[in-house]
Amino acid sequence: MTLEHGVKVSIAVCDAGGSLLAFNRIEGASAVSAIVSQGKAAASAGFGRASGALQADSPVIQAIIANMGGRMLPAQGAVPLHKNGELVGAIGGSGATAQQDEECAQAGSAGL
């Protein structure tokens, strides 16, 4: 997914603790996509799996999100990053469809 595909997204990369390491919002991407991409990445890193695989209505997940100050967003669009089999962070996208956001995150992951 690139600008050639007409997709304008924000991309966030965080460490395993969900702290932001890198961020970019493509010109024309919605302002809210900046916050959403970071929330998706934090959720993916926190739980060690794709953010779309999280059961958003789970009381346990909701309690963890509340305890983390609402920083996590369990919605499709982020994937975990592993190095030598160890979780090192996550990359999340927002601004397109949920599937396109995840495809952007996967493409970014492959490039790291």
Secondary structure as UniProt FT lines:
FT   HELIX           3..5
FT   STRAND          10..15
FT   TURN            16..17
FT   STRAND          20..25
FT   TURN            27..28
FT   HELIX           31..47
FT   HELIX           51..53
FT   TURN            56..57
FT   HELIX           59..67
FT   TURN            68..70
FT   STRAND          78..83
FT   TURN            84..85
FT   STRAND          86..94
FT   HELIX           98..111
//
